[in-house]
């Protein structure tokens, strides 16, 4: 049998039959398997003019060249980066070293932003996981001692301390903080003063505080001193928080402890974890001076 090769086609001179050089060309199914996609994906890309077989013979058989694999890899990478198919097509139709560099710089910036976002989300999840540890087994009658490092806090005064005004001002405060400190994790708290607490006034909410996990930008901040804090937990609405304060003060008296004049309330369980405000858990802490 005598054969000779013309480009991709092997011609059998005895029979006149032709066949494809399978060292260089693949059928649609073979190419799809090699590239980890479906045949339908290849048909779709061909229909929209994004990526077509190098050869379509007279019998409508479609063949892809091994040299097209690198081009298809580029399409896969761009698609995995989130680029829409119409944008990929525009790029592929006019690709050049300059346009590729411009594209990579643009995508590199987007990936960096995604990494920052993902790190923030991971930090948020880990922080909430740490906060939740042991919450469900808390003895609400018990007073604890907890060690805290220095903590930054930003103070916002609230003039009218109705529930609606407290929530409104707190939300405005959070929005402004997040605008200035994009993707910085934080806690929300409220400070009660010793003058109110010692007078039996436990729900005089005249402020909100944000406790960022890092030094904040663009906003004045103060520092809660590190040390051992006398800590108690309250479950329910803040207008019934007085009993928790009485347990805290009673423990300080029994232990003959000198305590600070700033009482900090933060949520251990909030609307992220509970449907009703009656299921919220508030942590109350005051630094032990001596």
N, C-alpha and C positions, 0 to 999 in steps of 0.2 A: 504494500500500500504506500502510495506516495502522498505526502502532505507538504503544504507550505503555509507560512504565517503572514497574514496581513493585519497589522496592528493587533486587535483583540480577537480576531476571528481565525479559527483554524478551518481551512478548506480541504476536504478530502477530494483529491482530483479523480479518484476512481468512481466515487459515487455522487460527487457534487454536493454532498451534505456539508453543512457548516456547524461548528460548535464553538462555544466561548472558551477563551483561555482562562481557566479557573484559578490560575496563579495570580492573575491581576484583577479579575472581576468576580463579583458575587451577585447572586440573585437577591431580590428584595428580602426574602426570608432569611438568607444567610447574613446579609448586611445588618438586618434588624437584630438578629441574635448576637452578632459580634459587637454591636453598639449598645445592647441592653435596652432596646426600645421595641415597640410593636410595629408590625407592617402598616397598621392604620396610621401611626404617627408619620411614617415615611410618605404614605399616600397624601396625608393632609399637608405636609410641608411642600410636597410637589404641587398640590393644587393651589397653594397660596404663593407659589413662586419663590419660596425660601430655600429649598434644597431639592434638587431633582437628580434622577439617575443620569449617569454620564451617557448611557446608551439605552435607547428603546428601539428594538429591532423591528423588522417588518411584521412580525407576529405579535407585536405589542409586549414582548418580554422585556423586562426592565433589568438593567445591570448597573451596579455601582462599582466604581474603581476603588482599589485599595488606597489610592492617593486622595480619595474623598474623605477618608476616615478622620484625618486631622481637621479638616474643615468642619465635619460634623461634631467633633469633640468641642470645637470652639462654640458652636451653637448650643450644645448641652451646657457648657460652662456659663454662657450668657443667660440661658434660661434659668439655671439654678441660682443665679444672682438676682433673679426676679425681673429681668428685662422682658417686656412684652414682645411677642413674636413680630409685630409690625416694626418695632424699633430694631430688633435683631436683623430683620430683612433690610431696612434702610442702611444699617451699618455694613452688612455683608455685600450689598450692592455697590457701595462706595468705599470699601475698606482700603486703608493705606497705613503705613507706619505711624503717620501723624494722627490719624483718626483713632487708631488703636491705642496710642499713648493717652490721648484725651479721654477715651472711654475708660481705660484702666484707672486713670487718676480720679475720674468721677465715681467709678464703682468702688475704688479703694476708700474714698471718703464715706460712701454709704455703708460699707462693711464696718468701718471704724465706728460709725454712729450706732450701728446695730449691736456691735460688741459692747459699747457703753451702755446701751439700753438693756441688753441681756444681763450684764453684770449688775446693773441696778435692780433688775427683777430678781436676780439670784440673791442679792443682799437683802432685798425686801422679804423674800420667802424665808431665808435663814433667820432674819431678825424676828419674824413672827413665830417661827418654829421655836426659837429660844424662849420667846416670851410666853409661849403656850405650855412649855414644859412644867408639869406639876400643877397646872391651873385647876384641873378637874378634881384633884385630891386635896385642895386647900382646906385647912381648918379655919373657918371664918371667925371663930372665937379666939384664935391664937394670935399673939403679937410676936413678930419675927424681928431678927436683926439681920440686915443685909448690907454688904459692902458695895460701895459705888465709887467709880473714878470721878475725876472732875467732869462736869457735864456743862456744855454750852446751852444757853437758853435765850430766846428772844421774847420779849414781853410786849403784850398789846393790851391796852386798857379798854374795858367795856363799861360804858356809862350806864346803860339800862340793862339790869340783870334778869330780865324775863327769859324764859326758855327760848322763845323765838329770837330774841335779840342776841342771846349768847351764841346760838347756832349760826345765825346770820354773820355776826362779827368774826366768829371762829373760821367760817368758810372763806370769808374775804381775806382774812389773815393768811390762811393756808395758800390761797391762790397767789397772793403777792409773794410769799416765800418761795413757792415753786417756780414762779416767773424769774426770780433772781437767783435761785439755786436749783437749776434744772437737774432732775434725777438724783437729788440728795435725799437719803432716807432720814426719817425723823419720827418723833412721837409728839402727840398733842397732850398738853397738860393744863392744869389750873393751879394757881397758887392761892392758898388761904393764909391769912396773917394771924399771928399769935393773939393780937388784940381782939379779933372776932372770936377765935376758937376759945380763948379763956373766958369769954362772955357768953359762951353757949350758942354762938351764931355760927352755924356750920355750912350755910348755903348762900353766903354773900359772894357770889361770883362776879368780881369786878375786873377780871382779866382773863386772858388766855395766853399760854406760852407754847412755843415750839421748841422742842429739844432736838436739834439736828445731831446726827452721828459724827459730823465733822464740823470744823470751824466754818460758819456761814459767810457768804459774800454779800456785800451791799446792804447789810442791815446791822444795826447796833445790837450787840449781844452782851450778856453777863455770864458769869460762871457759878454754877452750884459747886460748892467745895466737895472734894472727895472725902470719904470717911464712912463710918458705920451709921446706918440709918435705921431708926425704929420704924417698923413697917407693919401695916395691918391692911386687910382686904375687906371690901364692902361689896355685896351683891345687891343690885337693884338701882332704882332711880336715885339721883343725887340729893333729892329732897328728903331722903330717909338715911342720909349718911352719918347723922349725928351719933348713933350708937357705936359706930366704928371709931370715931374720934374719941369718944368716952373711954373705950377700951385702950386706945393708944395712950391717952393722958394718964389713965389709971396705972398702966404698966410703967410709965415714966416715974410716977410718984412712988410706986412700990419699990422700984429699983433705985430711987433717989438719983435719978438721972437729970443732968442739966441738958436741955434740948434747945435747938435753934428756934428762931421766931418765924421761920418760913416752912410751911407745910405744902408739900407737892402732891397733887393728885394726877395720876395717869391711868389710862385704861389698860387693864390686862386682857379684858374681853370687851369688844365693841361691836358695832354693827356689821363688821366683817365676819364675825363668828356667831352672833346672836341675832335672832329675829326681833326680839322685844327688848326694850330698854330695861325691863325688870330682870333680864338675864345678864346685863352688863356687869362686869367686875372691875371695880376701881381699886387701884393700889394707892395707899396713902403713906407717905414717908416723911420723916423729919430727922435731920442730922443730930446725932448724939455729940454734944460738946464735951461732956465729962461725966 
